[in-house]
Amino acid sequence: MNPPQYARSGSTLSAVLIFASVGLIVVTLYLAHQARSSAQALRSPAALQALLNARSGIYHGIEILEFGDARDTSDIIDTISALDHLFRMDMFNGVEQDTTGSDEFTDMNIAKTAFLYTDDSVNVSEITTSVHGIYNLITSVSTVNDIKRTVEALLGCGPPAKPDTVLILENNLPVTGQFRGKAHQEIKALDTLSGTTGKPYSKSLEERVKSFISEINNQNSTAEDSTIFDVPLTIQSSSALGTIPDTVKGHLLLDGAFSEVVWREKRKIIIYGDLQITGSFKLQDLELSAGGEIRILDKASLINVSLFSKNRIFIGDNAVFQGNGLSMGSINVYGKAEIKGKSSLIATGSLSNQSKHNNYSIFISESSTFDGTAVALGNPGGIKTDPDTKLKGILWAQKLVCHSGKLSGIIRARYLFDCSNSSSDSIVNVSKLTENSFTGTIEPLSSIVNYKMPYFMGALQIINWREF
């Protein structure tokens, strides 16, 4: 018996609906896949464009640092290729750039909008620059179709001369002392700072140092009135580290006399008063800014740490330091202390009463070792190394250097002065000097190219590069 006609019709309709549903699913999946592929295809060029903009923004910022706002509107696409895998590698390799203009933005920490190629929103990058320890940090941010890419470049300067040079002096007096290598002498002031020939900055050394100090002050504001200080905060255990606020409104004492304390944290702490670190206290990756003195003593160890003091810094009694130290007064390294890992110590000599007492703002003494760059600016602007000290790197003094230790590297100074027969408190009358004299030794250092100096002291180099 044949099935009823309406039954056969129902079966056919069901089959049609099933096939239609399957077809709809297949088409929907296909269209969804195509949409995802198209979206990805659109995002990839946008992400690449944002990255190239951010990269180019860094070099636009470097151009402003080097030449000033006079070339703010210049088209730098002719000189750089952001697609090139060797993208401005000369900046990393220490090749000097022609530095003829401003060495800073007019307003630090304020974003500057740059049209990189044309006046088109697709080619825009927001550029900011700020002092980062002894370096200058340029940040470039570009957003294309809601995709943001950021590039950061840390800028510093290379050594003041090639490895075969050990002395750079600002006078033509005879040199008396034991050294191997070349000695360069110029009567005129080396206001290019690096000691090399080339076009000078538009600003004098004093102006650049003043701008540097001003920016450091702005970033490290502390209370000037000690009457508002809280009671000193003392930390003696690892469990108490979490109680340290970002701003310590008084003195901070890190005491490792009773137990070893290890503090590893990427964090900035501002201390209104003094900072003292003693005993088995080990710090890493911190940034510490003090309105008073900083004392690192008694075998304390600081690795990859940035220090700033509005007064003086003392590193002594077998303490170990690796990082950047900046003092507006003086820096004293003594008591078999160890400065290692190509560190940087800078004394700006900004304390008005300091120049009345001696010629030096950086002291390295008592069998201490030093591996890094020491820079003495302003007044008194001198560096003193004692016998039995061992040093590697660069001693850069705006004025006098009294060198009695053993140095592998370079000394740059206005004069060399033998202070072994004079009181450290006596002020040297440089007009009466008849020679450059020192009792220590100096020899070339083949790895001098690896030692870095502050960003405002010569030809800019990229110290570190990040893309994210």
C-alpha angles and dihedrals in degrees: 000000000000118000118250116275093241090056093055090048091053092052092050091049091052091051091049092050092049093050091045091052092049090048091049091051092049093048092046092050091048093050091047090051091049091049092051091047091049092048091050090046089054094045095051096061090043092052091047092047091050091050093049090048091051091048093049090047089062091057092044086056091048089051090055091049091051103037107018130230091310088089095037093119097042120126106240095177088095092063103039136044112204089192093058113104087218090056103176093325088163087077089061095045097059099252106157119245124214101261108191108142147033118347097204144034116264090241116028118213092018117116115244118204113223127190098211104193109354136359090272128126089228090065099049127120129181109223127194131174131196141167109263107188104297091339136076117239117207117192122192121190125186128180122196120175091344091307112122126199126183130197125189125194123189110209129203138143133260128235119298095245146005121282095264092062117083103165133046113177135176096220141057098229119129117274118230117187146076114286141138120213136036128323119205120198130186128177094209120076112268094232092162081076094211091076091236130118118255141096113322127233117264089240127063123243091254091053093049093048090048091052091048093051092045092054092046089052092050091053095045105045114168135170114281095196110076091194090079093056120123121229113286115278112226121195118192104158141042091244090061095055091087090063093065109106124214088252119040107199095205140011121333120210118189104192120188096169095113103036140359113270121194119194118184114169139130097233141123119229122190116203119193093202136023127328119213125181118185141164126006094350113139120190129184136180095000131135113214125187121185131187089205135034126320117216122185109184148150102038094314112160127213119181125184090354129149117214130192125179128179086204128024137328123216122190112179153124098062094315119155124219133180120171138045124323123188123182129180087205125029138319122221122193112184147133099058092307118166125224105187146165099048092297125179126231118185128181115188095191091222096147105104095211096050099077090057092069109044148346098253138073098178120054125184111183150138102053093309122155125225130193113174145038123317116193124186114191137176119001127020085003098179138125126214125193121186130214115278092033118125118207139182126185134021132343106192115180127175089210132003132007122194105192121187101147135076114277131186104192140031137325118200115184145136090243139359112225130190102223095173092103098041138069115262088228095059118101114231117232098217092192088069096051113116099182146012104252135176135164099208130078133254129194133171121270115212093202094054089116088072094062115095132206134199116293095246097055105078145320111002120246131182108244097179137005128199131182123189 
